[in-house]
Amino acid sequence: MREVIQRLHTYAGMLTFVNLVVFGLVGLAASLSPRPHEPIAIVRKVPYDASPNLTDRQVAEQVCSLLNLSLATPIQSAVIQHDAANHLVLDFWHANGRHKITVLEAEHTLRIEVMRNSFWSYLGTLHATTAAFHSGDWRMQLWADYDEFAMWCLIAMLISGVALWLLAETRQRWAPWSLALGSGIFGALCWWIR
């Protein structure tokens, strides 16, 4: 029985390793870095002729496809907006950053503002993505599914760790000291980064 639990504990730890690294890096970056600032927008214009009689959603889907913004799919209702001049504004947020697109029908162009995420913001997006997130991009959906699976593996690793501790022989009961040391280090780090 103990051998099966040890294997479960080991495999669960290996399967959640990448997830824990991402979570740890995001936590360190959030704790130690200064407040994030809005990235500088790169503005460009692209020719675009909107087909007549299209709804705003259809234009949004067409523009998303034209610009290869698969990470921003499926298109949420909040993406589709209008500015004060009643131009269609599409505000696509995705793991790599943000594309704010204004459809200028009279000029037959798209005004595109591209704001790229920093590496830490990108990891922060990965950190927050779970299977509840349904992406139109297979890469993001694969990460979301792995993230969910890794969280369940972490729970399995924790439960199997407690089981191993409870099944341990008397001479191997150094776990309370390990717990005390780990808690002390955690408390010291919390105090240090305040």
Rosetta constraint file for C-alpha pairs under 8 A:
AtomPair CA 1 CA 5 HARMONIC 6.41 0.50
AtomPair CA 2 CA 6 HARMONIC 6.12 0.50
AtomPair CA 2 CA 164 HARMONIC 6.93 0.50
AtomPair CA 2 CA 167 HARMONIC 7.23 0.50
AtomPair CA 3 CA 7 HARMONIC 6.27 0.50
AtomPair CA 4 CA 8 HARMONIC 6.20 0.50
AtomPair CA 5 CA 9 HARMONIC 6.01 0.50
AtomPair CA 5 CA 160 HARMONIC 6.00 0.50
AtomPair CA 5 CA 163 HARMONIC 7.66 0.50
AtomPair CA 5 CA 164 HARMONIC 6.99 0.50
AtomPair CA 6 CA 10 HARMONIC 6.11 0.50
AtomPair CA 6 CA 160 HARMONIC 7.45 0.50
AtomPair CA 6 CA 164 HARMONIC 7.20 0.50
AtomPair CA 7 CA 11 HARMONIC 6.04 0.50
AtomPair CA 8 CA 12 HARMONIC 5.87 0.50
AtomPair CA 8 CA 156 HARMONIC 7.74 0.50
AtomPair CA 8 CA 157 HARMONIC 7.28 0.50
AtomPair CA 8 CA 160 HARMONIC 7.09 0.50
AtomPair CA 9 CA 13 HARMONIC 6.14 0.50
AtomPair CA 9 CA 156 HARMONIC 7.10 0.50
AtomPair CA 9 CA 157 HARMONIC 4.84 0.50
AtomPair CA 9 CA 158 HARMONIC 7.87 0.50
AtomPair CA 9 CA 160 HARMONIC 5.51 0.50
AtomPair CA 9 CA 161 HARMONIC 6.52 0.50
AtomPair CA 10 CA 14 HARMONIC 6.30 0.50
AtomPair CA 10 CA 157 HARMONIC 7.57 0.50
AtomPair CA 11 CA 15 HARMONIC 6.06 0.50
AtomPair CA 12 CA 16 HARMONIC 6.26 0.50
AtomPair CA 12 CA 153 HARMONIC 4.84 0.50
AtomPair CA 12 CA 154 HARMONIC 6.47 0.50
AtomPair CA 12 CA 156 HARMONIC 6.46 0.50
AtomPair CA 12 CA 157 HARMONIC 5.37 0.50
AtomPair CA 13 CA 17 HARMONIC 6.02 0.50
AtomPair CA 13 CA 153 HARMONIC 7.03 0.50
AtomPair CA 13 CA 154 HARMONIC 6.72 0.50
AtomPair CA 13 CA 157 HARMONIC 5.98 0.50
AtomPair CA 15 CA 150 HARMONIC 6.25 0.50
AtomPair CA 15 CA 153 HARMONIC 6.69 0.50
AtomPair CA 16 CA 20 HARMONIC 6.19 0.50
AtomPair CA 16 CA 150 HARMONIC 4.51 0.50
AtomPair CA 16 CA 151 HARMONIC 6.95 0.50
AtomPair CA 16 CA 153 HARMONIC 5.97 0.50
AtomPair CA 16 CA 154 HARMONIC 6.06 0.50
AtomPair CA 17 CA 21 HARMONIC 6.27 0.50
AtomPair CA 18 CA 22 HARMONIC 6.32 0.50
AtomPair CA 19 CA 23 HARMONIC 6.19 0.50
AtomPair CA 19 CA 147 HARMONIC 6.46 0.50
AtomPair CA 19 CA 150 HARMONIC 6.35 0.50
AtomPair CA 19 CA 151 HARMONIC 7.90 0.50
AtomPair CA 20 CA 24 HARMONIC 5.90 0.50
AtomPair CA 21 CA 25 HARMONIC 6.09 0.50
AtomPair CA 22 CA 26 HARMONIC 6.13 0.50
AtomPair CA 22 CA 123 HARMONIC 6.67 0.50
AtomPair CA 22 CA 126 HARMONIC 7.89 0.50
AtomPair CA 22 CA 127 HARMONIC 6.60 0.50
AtomPair CA 23 CA 27 HARMONIC 6.10 0.50
AtomPair CA 23 CA 127 HARMONIC 5.96 0.50
AtomPair CA 24 CA 28 HARMONIC 6.15 0.50
AtomPair CA 25 CA 29 HARMONIC 6.03 0.50
AtomPair CA 25 CA 123 HARMONIC 7.98 0.50
AtomPair CA 26 CA 30 HARMONIC 6.01 0.50
AtomPair CA 26 CA 120 HARMONIC 6.65 0.50
AtomPair CA 26 CA 123 HARMONIC 6.35 0.50
AtomPair CA 26 CA 124 HARMONIC 5.74 0.50
AtomPair CA 26 CA 127 HARMONIC 7.24 0.50
AtomPair CA 27 CA 31 HARMONIC 6.12 0.50
AtomPair CA 28 CA 32 HARMONIC 5.89 0.50
AtomPair CA 28 CA 33 HARMONIC 7.96 0.50
AtomPair CA 29 CA 33 HARMONIC 5.39 0.50
AtomPair CA 29 CA 120 HARMONIC 6.75 0.50
AtomPair CA 31 CA 193 HARMONIC 6.65 0.50
AtomPair CA 32 CA 193 HARMONIC 7.18 0.50
AtomPair CA 39 CA 115 HARMONIC 5.68 0.50
AtomPair CA 39 CA 116 HARMONIC 6.60 0.50
AtomPair CA 39 CA 117 HARMONIC 7.14 0.50
AtomPair CA 40 CA 115 HARMONIC 6.15 0.50
AtomPair CA 41 CA 113 HARMONIC 5.60 0.50
AtomPair CA 41 CA 114 HARMONIC 5.31 0.50
AtomPair CA 41 CA 115 HARMONIC 4.74 0.50
AtomPair CA 41 CA 116 HARMONIC 7.88 0.50
AtomPair CA 42 CA 112 HARMONIC 7.96 0.50
AtomPair CA 42 CA 113 HARMONIC 5.52 0.50
AtomPair CA 42 CA 114 HARMONIC 5.12 0.50
AtomPair CA 42 CA 115 HARMONIC 6.55 0.50
AtomPair CA 43 CA 111 HARMONIC 7.07 0.50
AtomPair CA 43 CA 112 HARMONIC 5.56 0.50
AtomPair CA 43 CA 113 HARMONIC 4.50 0.50
AtomPair CA 43 CA 114 HARMONIC 6.43 0.50
AtomPair CA 44 CA 111 HARMONIC 6.05 0.50
AtomPair CA 44 CA 112 HARMONIC 5.36 0.50
AtomPair CA 44 CA 113 HARMONIC 6.72 0.50
AtomPair CA 45 CA 109 HARMONIC 6.33 0.50
AtomPair CA 45 CA 110 HARMONIC 5.46 0.50
AtomPair CA 45 CA 111 HARMONIC 4.66 0.50
AtomPair CA 45 CA 112 HARMONIC 5.96 0.50
AtomPair CA 46 CA 109 HARMONIC 5.44 0.50
AtomPair CA 46 CA 110 HARMONIC 5.15 0.50
AtomPair CA 46 CA 111 HARMONIC 6.77 0.50
AtomPair CA 46 CA 112 HARMONIC 7.63 0.50
AtomPair CA 47 CA 108 HARMONIC 5.94 0.50
AtomPair CA 47 CA 109 HARMONIC 4.28 0.50
AtomPair CA 47 CA 110 HARMONIC 6.25 0.50
AtomPair CA 48 CA 108 HARMONIC 5.12 0.50
AtomPair CA 48 CA 109 HARMONIC 4.63 0.50
AtomPair CA 48 CA 110 HARMONIC 6.05 0.50
AtomPair CA 49 CA 105 HARMONIC 7.13 0.50
AtomPair CA 49 CA 108 HARMONIC 5.19 0.50
AtomPair CA 49 CA 109 HARMONIC 7.02 0.50
AtomPair CA 50 CA 54 HARMONIC 7.67 0.50
AtomPair CA 50 CA 59 HARMONIC 6.99 0.50
AtomPair CA 50 CA 105 HARMONIC 7.01 0.50
AtomPair CA 50 CA 108 HARMONIC 7.59 0.50
AtomPair CA 54 CA 58 HARMONIC 5.83 0.50
AtomPair CA 54 CA 59 HARMONIC 6.32 0.50
AtomPair CA 55 CA 59 HARMONIC 6.34 0.50
AtomPair CA 56 CA 60 HARMONIC 6.12 0.50
AtomPair CA 56 CA 80 HARMONIC 7.00 0.50
AtomPair CA 56 CA 88 HARMONIC 7.32 0.50
AtomPair CA 57 CA 61 HARMONIC 6.18 0.50
AtomPair CA 57 CA 80 HARMONIC 7.10 0.50
AtomPair CA 58 CA 62 HARMONIC 6.11 0.50
AtomPair CA 59 CA 63 HARMONIC 6.04 0.50
AtomPair CA 60 CA 64 HARMONIC 5.98 0.50
AtomPair CA 60 CA 75 HARMONIC 7.66 0.50
AtomPair CA 60 CA 80 HARMONIC 7.19 0.50
AtomPair CA 60 CA 90 HARMONIC 6.69 0.50
AtomPair CA 61 CA 65 HARMONIC 6.14 0.50
AtomPair CA 61 CA 75 HARMONIC 7.27 0.50
AtomPair CA 62 CA 66 HARMONIC 6.07 0.50
AtomPair CA 63 CA 67 HARMONIC 6.12 0.50
AtomPair CA 64 CA 68 HARMONIC 6.02 0.50
AtomPair CA 64 CA 69 HARMONIC 5.20 0.50
AtomPair CA 64 CA 70 HARMONIC 7.17 0.50
AtomPair CA 64 CA 72 HARMONIC 7.79 0.50
AtomPair CA 64 CA 73 HARMONIC 8.00 0.50
AtomPair CA 65 CA 69 HARMONIC 6.42 0.50
AtomPair CA 65 CA 70 HARMONIC 7.31 0.50
AtomPair CA 69 CA 73 HARMONIC 7.23 0.50
AtomPair CA 70 CA 136 HARMONIC 6.30 0.50
AtomPair CA 70 CA 137 HARMONIC 5.34 0.50
AtomPair CA 71 CA 94 HARMONIC 5.68 0.50
AtomPair CA 71 CA 95 HARMONIC 6.95 0.50
AtomPair CA 71 CA 135 HARMONIC 6.99 0.50
AtomPair CA 71 CA 136 HARMONIC 6.75 0.50
AtomPair CA 71 CA 137 HARMONIC 5.35 0.50
AtomPair CA 71 CA 140 HARMONIC 6.98 0.50
AtomPair CA 72 CA 92 HARMONIC 5.91 0.50
AtomPair CA 72 CA 93 HARMONIC 6.10 0.50
AtomPair CA 72 CA 94 HARMONIC 5.06 0.50
AtomPair CA 72 CA 135 HARMONIC 7.62 0.50
AtomPair CA 72 CA 136 HARMONIC 7.48 0.50
AtomPair CA 72 CA 137 HARMONIC 7.96 0.50
AtomPair CA 73 CA 135 HARMONIC 5.86 0.50
AtomPair CA 73 CA 136 HARMONIC 4.66 0.50
AtomPair CA 73 CA 137 HARMONIC 6.79 0.50
AtomPair CA 74 CA 134 HARMONIC 7.71 0.50
AtomPair CA 74 CA 135 HARMONIC 6.12 0.50
AtomPair CA 74 CA 136 HARMONIC 5.22 0.50
AtomPair CA 75 CA 79 HARMONIC 6.77 0.50
AtomPair CA 76 CA 80 HARMONIC 7.65 0.50
AtomPair CA 78 CA 91 HARMONIC 7.97 0.50
AtomPair CA 79 CA 89 HARMONIC 7.89 0.50
AtomPair CA 79 CA 90 HARMONIC 5.32 0.50
AtomPair CA 79 CA 91 HARMONIC 4.80 0.50
AtomPair CA 79 CA 92 HARMONIC 5.96 0.50
AtomPair CA 80 CA 88 HARMONIC 7.24 0.50
AtomPair CA 80 CA 89 HARMONIC 6.22 0.50
AtomPair CA 80 CA 90 HARMONIC 5.04 0.50
AtomPair CA 80 CA 91 HARMONIC 6.81 0.50
AtomPair CA 81 CA 88 HARMONIC 5.99 0.50
AtomPair CA 81 CA 89 HARMONIC 5.00 0.50
AtomPair CA 81 CA 90 HARMONIC 6.18 0.50
AtomPair CA 81 CA 91 HARMONIC 7.66 0.50
AtomPair CA 82 CA 86 HARMONIC 5.20 0.50
AtomPair CA 82 CA 87 HARMONIC 5.39 0.50
AtomPair CA 82 CA 88 HARMONIC 4.70 0.50
AtomPair CA 82 CA 89 HARMONIC 5.23 0.50
AtomPair CA 83 CA 87 HARMONIC 5.55 0.50
AtomPair CA 83 CA 88 HARMONIC 6.82 0.50
AtomPair CA 83 CA 89 HARMONIC 6.51 0.50
AtomPair CA 87 CA 102 HARMONIC 6.57 0.50
AtomPair CA 87 CA 103 HARMONIC 6.12 0.50
AtomPair CA 87 CA 104 HARMONIC 6.40 0.50
AtomPair CA 87 CA 105 HARMONIC 7.86 0.50
AtomPair CA 88 CA 102 HARMONIC 5.82 0.50
AtomPair CA 88 CA 103 HARMONIC 5.29 0.50
AtomPair CA 88 CA 104 HARMONIC 7.64 0.50
AtomPair CA 89 CA 100 HARMONIC 7.03 0.50
AtomPair CA 89 CA 101 HARMONIC 5.60 0.50
AtomPair CA 89 CA 102 HARMONIC 4.44 0.50
AtomPair CA 89 CA 103 HARMONIC 6.33 0.50
AtomPair CA 90 CA 99 HARMONIC 7.88 0.50
AtomPair CA 90 CA 100 HARMONIC 5.73 0.50
AtomPair CA 90 CA 101 HARMONIC 4.99 0.50
AtomPair CA 90 CA 102 HARMONIC 6.34 0.50
AtomPair CA 90 CA 103 HARMONIC 7.99 0.50
AtomPair CA 91 CA 98 HARMONIC 7.22 0.50
AtomPair CA 91 CA 99 HARMONIC 6.07 0.50
AtomPair CA 91 CA 100 HARMONIC 4.44 0.50
AtomPair CA 91 CA 101 HARMONIC 6.32 0.50
AtomPair CA 92 CA 98 HARMONIC 5.61 0.50
AtomPair CA 92 CA 99 HARMONIC 5.07 0.50
AtomPair CA 92 CA 100 HARMONIC 6.07 0.50
AtomPair CA 92 CA 101 HARMONIC 7.95 0.50
AtomPair CA 93 CA 97 HARMONIC 6.03 0.50
AtomPair CA 93 CA 98 HARMONIC 4.50 0.50
AtomPair CA 93 CA 99 HARMONIC 6.54 0.50
AtomPair CA 94 CA 98 HARMONIC 6.11 0.50
AtomPair CA 95 CA 117 HARMONIC 7.51 0.50
AtomPair CA 95 CA 122 HARMONIC 5.59 0.50
AtomPair CA 95 CA 125 HARMONIC 5.72 0.50
AtomPair CA 95 CA 126 HARMONIC 7.24 0.50
AtomPair CA 96 CA 116 HARMONIC 5.91 0.50
AtomPair CA 96 CA 117 HARMONIC 5.40 0.50
AtomPair CA 96 CA 122 HARMONIC 6.06 0.50
AtomPair CA 97 CA 114 HARMONIC 7.62 0.50
AtomPair CA 97 CA 115 HARMONIC 5.65 0.50
AtomPair CA 97 CA 116 HARMONIC 4.43 0.50
AtomPair CA 97 CA 117 HARMONIC 4.44 0.50
AtomPair CA 97 CA 122 HARMONIC 7.63 0.50
AtomPair CA 98 CA 113 HARMONIC 7.97 0.50
AtomPair CA 98 CA 114 HARMONIC 5.93 0.50
AtomPair CA 98 CA 115 HARMONIC 5.15 0.50
AtomPair CA 98 CA 116 HARMONIC 6.44 0.50
AtomPair CA 98 CA 117 HARMONIC 7.69 0.50
AtomPair CA 99 CA 112 HARMONIC 6.63 0.50
AtomPair CA 99 CA 113 HARMONIC 5.65 0.50
AtomPair CA 99 CA 114 HARMONIC 4.74 0.50
AtomPair CA 99 CA 115 HARMONIC 6.46 0.50
AtomPair CA 100 CA 112 HARMONIC 5.86 0.50
AtomPair CA 100 CA 113 HARMONIC 5.07 0.50
AtomPair CA 100 CA 114 HARMONIC 6.63 0.50
AtomPair CA 101 CA 110 HARMONIC 6.40 0.50
AtomPair CA 101 CA 111 HARMONIC 5.55 0.50
AtomPair CA 101 CA 112 HARMONIC 4.54 0.50
AtomPair CA 101 CA 113 HARMONIC 6.28 0.50
AtomPair CA 102 CA 110 HARMONIC 5.73 0.50
AtomPair CA 102 CA 111 HARMONIC 5.06 0.50
AtomPair CA 102 CA 112 HARMONIC 6.59 0.50
AtomPair CA 103 CA 108 HARMONIC 7.98 0.50
AtomPair CA 103 CA 109 HARMONIC 6.47 0.50
AtomPair CA 103 CA 110 HARMONIC 4.85 0.50
AtomPair CA 103 CA 111 HARMONIC 6.56 0.50
AtomPair CA 104 CA 108 HARMONIC 5.96 0.50
AtomPair CA 104 CA 109 HARMONIC 5.36 0.50
AtomPair CA 104 CA 110 HARMONIC 5.86 0.50
AtomPair CA 104 CA 111 HARMONIC 7.15 0.50
AtomPair CA 105 CA 109 HARMONIC 6.58 0.50
AtomPair CA 117 CA 121 HARMONIC 5.53 0.50
AtomPair CA 117 CA 122 HARMONIC 5.84 0.50
AtomPair CA 118 CA 122 HARMONIC 6.16 0.50
AtomPair CA 119 CA 123 HARMONIC 6.28 0.50
AtomPair CA 120 CA 124 HARMONIC 6.06 0.50
AtomPair CA 121 CA 125 HARMONIC 6.24 0.50
AtomPair CA 122 CA 126 HARMONIC 6.45 0.50
AtomPair CA 123 CA 127 HARMONIC 6.02 0.50
AtomPair CA 124 CA 128 HARMONIC 6.37 0.50
AtomPair CA 125 CA 129 HARMONIC 6.34 0.50
AtomPair CA 126 CA 143 HARMONIC 7.62 0.50
AtomPair CA 126 CA 144 HARMONIC 7.88 0.50
AtomPair CA 129 CA 133 HARMONIC 6.25 0.50
AtomPair CA 129 CA 143 HARMONIC 7.71 0.50
AtomPair CA 129 CA 144 HARMONIC 5.36 0.50
AtomPair CA 129 CA 147 HARMONIC 7.14 0.50
AtomPair CA 130 CA 143 HARMONIC 7.89 0.50
AtomPair CA 130 CA 144 HARMONIC 4.39 0.50
AtomPair CA 130 CA 145 HARMONIC 6.43 0.50
AtomPair CA 130 CA 147 HARMONIC 5.69 0.50
AtomPair CA 130 CA 148 HARMONIC 5.35 0.50
AtomPair CA 131 CA 141 HARMONIC 7.42 0.50
AtomPair CA 131 CA 144 HARMONIC 4.84 0.50
AtomPair CA 131 CA 145 HARMONIC 4.94 0.50
AtomPair CA 131 CA 147 HARMONIC 7.32 0.50
AtomPair CA 131 CA 148 HARMONIC 5.66 0.50
AtomPair CA 132 CA 144 HARMONIC 7.89 0.50
AtomPair CA 133 CA 141 HARMONIC 7.59 0.50
AtomPair CA 133 CA 144 HARMONIC 6.77 0.50
AtomPair CA 134 CA 141 HARMONIC 6.43 0.50
AtomPair CA 135 CA 140 HARMONIC 6.18 0.50
AtomPair CA 135 CA 141 HARMONIC 5.37 0.50
AtomPair CA 136 CA 140 HARMONIC 7.97 0.50
AtomPair CA 136 CA 141 HARMONIC 7.42 0.50
AtomPair CA 137 CA 141 HARMONIC 6.27 0.50
AtomPair CA 138 CA 142 HARMONIC 5.92 0.50
AtomPair CA 139 CA 143 HARMONIC 6.32 0.50
AtomPair CA 140 CA 144 HARMONIC 6.10 0.50
AtomPair CA 141 CA 145 HARMONIC 6.11 0.50
AtomPair CA 142 CA 146 HARMONIC 6.15 0.50
AtomPair CA 143 CA 147 HARMONIC 5.93 0.50
AtomPair CA 144 CA 148 HARMONIC 6.31 0.50
AtomPair CA 145 CA 149 HARMONIC 6.18 0.50
AtomPair CA 146 CA 150 HARMONIC 5.90 0.50
AtomPair CA 147 CA 151 HARMONIC 6.29 0.50
AtomPair CA 148 CA 152 HARMONIC 6.57 0.50
AtomPair CA 149 CA 153 HARMONIC 6.24 0.50
AtomPair CA 150 CA 154 HARMONIC 6.12 0.50
AtomPair CA 151 CA 155 HARMONIC 6.44 0.50
AtomPair CA 152 CA 156 HARMONIC 6.27 0.50
AtomPair CA 153 CA 157 HARMONIC 6.03 0.50
AtomPair CA 154 CA 158 HARMONIC 6.19 0.50
AtomPair CA 155 CA 159 HARMONIC 6.19 0.50
AtomPair CA 156 CA 160 HARMONIC 5.96 0.50
AtomPair CA 157 CA 161 HARMONIC 5.94 0.50
AtomPair CA 158 CA 162 HARMONIC 6.35 0.50
AtomPair CA 159 CA 163 HARMONIC 6.22 0.50
AtomPair CA 160 CA 164 HARMONIC 6.03 0.50
AtomPair CA 161 CA 165 HARMONIC 6.22 0.50
AtomPair CA 162 CA 166 HARMONIC 6.22 0.50
AtomPair CA 163 CA 167 HARMONIC 6.10 0.50
AtomPair CA 164 CA 168 HARMONIC 5.94 0.50
AtomPair CA 165 CA 173 HARMONIC 7.18 0.50
AtomPair CA 165 CA 175 HARMONIC 6.95 0.50
AtomPair CA 168 CA 172 HARMONIC 6.11 0.50
AtomPair CA 168 CA 173 HARMONIC 6.71 0.50
AtomPair CA 169 CA 173 HARMONIC 6.97 0.50
AtomPair CA 174 CA 178 HARMONIC 6.39 0.50
AtomPair CA 175 CA 179 HARMONIC 6.00 0.50
AtomPair CA 176 CA 180 HARMONIC 6.11 0.50
AtomPair CA 177 CA 181 HARMONIC 6.08 0.50
AtomPair CA 178 CA 182 HARMONIC 6.01 0.50
AtomPair CA 179 CA 183 HARMONIC 5.99 0.50
AtomPair CA 180 CA 184 HARMONIC 6.06 0.50
AtomPair CA 181 CA 185 HARMONIC 6.21 0.50
AtomPair CA 182 CA 186 HARMONIC 6.09 0.50
AtomPair CA 183 CA 187 HARMONIC 6.05 0.50
AtomPair CA 184 CA 188 HARMONIC 6.11 0.50
AtomPair CA 185 CA 189 HARMONIC 6.16 0.50
AtomPair CA 186 CA 190 HARMONIC 6.19 0.50
AtomPair CA 187 CA 191 HARMONIC 6.20 0.50
AtomPair CA 188 CA 192 HARMONIC 6.04 0.50
AtomPair CA 189 CA 193 HARMONIC 6.21 0.50
AtomPair CA 190 CA 194 HARMONIC 6.39 0.50
